[in-house]
Every structure is written in C-alpha cells, then in structure tokens.
Amino acid sequence: MSGEILILILVIVTAIAFDFTNGFHDTGNAMATSIATGALKPKVAVTISAVLNLVGAFLSVEVATTITKDVLKIQTSSGGLVEGLSGETAMTIIFAGLVGGIVWNLLTWLLGLPSSSSHALFGGLIGAGLAGAVAINWEGIIAKIIVPAFLSPVIAGAVAALGTFLVYALTRGVARKRRDAGFRWGQIGTASLVSLAHGTGDAQKTMGVIALALIAHGSLSTQSIEQDGLPVWIIFVCGAAIALGTYLGGWRIIRTLGKGLVEIDSPQGMAAEASSAAIILTSSSMGMALSTTHVATGSILGSGVGKPGAQVRWGVAGRMATAWLTTMPAAAIVGALCYFVANGIGGVAGAIVVFALLVALSVALYLRSRRQPVHAGNVNEEWDGGLVPAGSQQTPVA
C-alpha cells in the first residue's frame, strides 16, 4: 500500500473523529433549552437530535462544496493540483488542520465552553495551509465564514428577542402553568428542527474535508462533485459520525447553554430554537458555513433580553465570546504545529506520530473530565456559578 493511500486513510479516519467531536460538542445548540425547561428528558432529547442530524446530512451539499473551494487553494480551475503541490503534502495539510480542530473542540468541551466546531476546523485548515505554503482563499473565508460569524449571533439574538417579547405579550392573559405546558410541546418541534438544520450544516463541513482529501489524492474531482454530487458513502459516514457524537450528549456544554446563560422558560426556549433553525437552514441553502454555536448562543441570549425581568449572565457570555475570538487563531496554531511535526518527520511516519499524539491527548482530556463529571442526571441542576454542580464529583454509571 502506497504512502499516499495510508495518509488518505488517516485523513478520513481523523475527519470522522472530528465529526464525532462536532456532534457531542454541538448537541446543546439544539437541545439545551428543551432539556432546561423540561420539554424533553435528557436522554430522549439527545436520541431525537442524533436521528435528525443523520437525516439532515442527506438534505444538502452546498456547504460541502464551499469547503472544497473557499478555504484552501489546492487545485487549479482545470481540476488538478496547483503547481509544486504534491498529493501527499496536500493531504498532510488537511490532516494537520483536522487535528487542530479536534484539539480545540476537546479543550473547550472540557471547560464547558460552547465554541464553534466549524471555526475550529477552518482555523486548523488555515494554520496548516499557511505552514505548508498553500494559498488561502481569503475572499471566500471572509465572505462565507468571518462576516457571518460576527453577524449571525447578533441577528439570531435580535430575532429571538423580538419573538420572546411577542410571545409573552400575546400570552399575558394565559395562566403560566397552561402557557408553559403548551410551549413545551412546541419546543419538541423547534428543537427537532434545529437538530435537522445542524445535520444539514455541520455534517457537510466534514464531507467537504473528505472530498478535498480525495481531490488531493486524485480519486475525486470538483467537476464530478458539481455534476453528480458527493459519493453517498461520504454523506452516510459523516452523518453517522455526527449522530453518534450527538447521542453521547456533550453534557458539559448542554449545561452551560441551558443553565449558565439565562434561567430559561419554555416560551423563551421555543423562541430561541425557532430563531436558530430559521437562520441555520437559510445559511445552509446559501452555502454559508455558519457556526450553529454562534447562532444558538445568540438566540438564547436574545430570549433573555426579550423577556421582561429575565436575568442574563453576561459574565458567562463574555467568557464564551472570548473563546469565540480565540477559536480560529488557536486552532490555526495547533494545525500549523501539527503540519511542521508531520512534515519534519516526513511521509506516513510523520502523520502516524501526529495521530498518536492526538489519541494520547484525547485520552488525557477525557480522563480529566471524569474528575468532575456532568451527565444526564445532573445537567439540569441549578447553576451556582460553576460548570459542575455541587455534590456531583462521583463518576456516573452512564
């Protein structure tokens, strides 16, 4: 088996691993508010979300096409690799970028920070691309990644705030118990729609990365993607990986989104979820690689602003915003370092060394998280200023 084939296999395996981390990192975007209000039991919520993420992966490939063209310039207009770039080098760059994204996802998950998996991926690819002296499509990145990153939480927050204000205004005369019960049923629908939208948007990003690696290897071309779409196996594998990650829950981030930002009621939850779903689905249809984390967080904050007298924890929001601003540069640094290590050792050996370091770090972070576990049994306990509820130091069974 040739060196290029082995590196391609490592890239695909690492891409699937990234999609898995994306799933558990972003489950809270869809289900945190429904879990917080009691509209759905925690395990039921993640099961529904997992199924709909898989279904959503089959609905569109616009974002995947964006990834193959609008981040790294590894191919010419005729479909071949740019002059002086070998398939092995291109795949090593993609591999290093994926590792950068995974490392940032795991670190922010440990801290319970809802940062953007999408921007971690893009940052990793950009850093590895710069290290490998590959041209970066800055125009595409600014238009379809950077600008939406700043605008999406603001727009989502404004829409959710208006929706929340109208909901409370229109139901002012309804008894709270009856009102909240009705909106909990509505939340099941809106949360499901966010999960579907998440699968439509986020699963595609990894599809695009795998397609980019296959283009670098020469097994796939941009022309074939435009004419026939992505191979079905790529869609299924990416959808299944993100669904499995979603099912495992990502409880640390679900807790931050559901309890740390706003003490949320079901009318707010439904308004936030409806806002998120509408914005994510619209952006996916336009090929914009939007961060569902930014959208969902903006919507939750907006639901707090829109409810008279609601308490918004701006300190928690500020820590999250700091993580957002550092996501792309931090992942870029890791991606660049991984490329230098892999390229310095050379060939398959270099990629295997980086992969082994990734596995070791992942295990270390997981073991660290078990010291202060957050799980389905304590995710909804009252927020006392810390990620882990008091009395929850024991390791859960599930």
Secondary structure, DSSP 8 states (H G I E B T S, - for coil): --HHHHHHHHHHHHHHHHHHHHHHHHHHHHHHHHHHHTSS-HHHHHHHHHHHHHHHTTS--HHHHHHHHHTB--B-TTSSB-TT--HHHHHHHHHHHHHHHHHHHHHHHHHT----HHHHHHHHHHHHHHHTT--B-HHHHIIIIIHHHHHHHHHHHHHHHHHHHHHHHHTTTS-HHHHHHHHHHHHHHHHHHHHHHHHHHHHHHHHHHHHHHHHHHTS--HHHHHHH-S-HHHHHHHHHHHHHHHHH--HHHHHIIIIISB---HHHHHHHHHHHHHHHHHHHHTT----HHHHHHHHHHHHHHHSTT--B-HHHHHHHHHHHHHHHHHHHHHHHHHHHHHHHH-HHHHHHHHHHHHHHHHHHHHHHHTTS---TTTTTS---SSSS-TT--S----
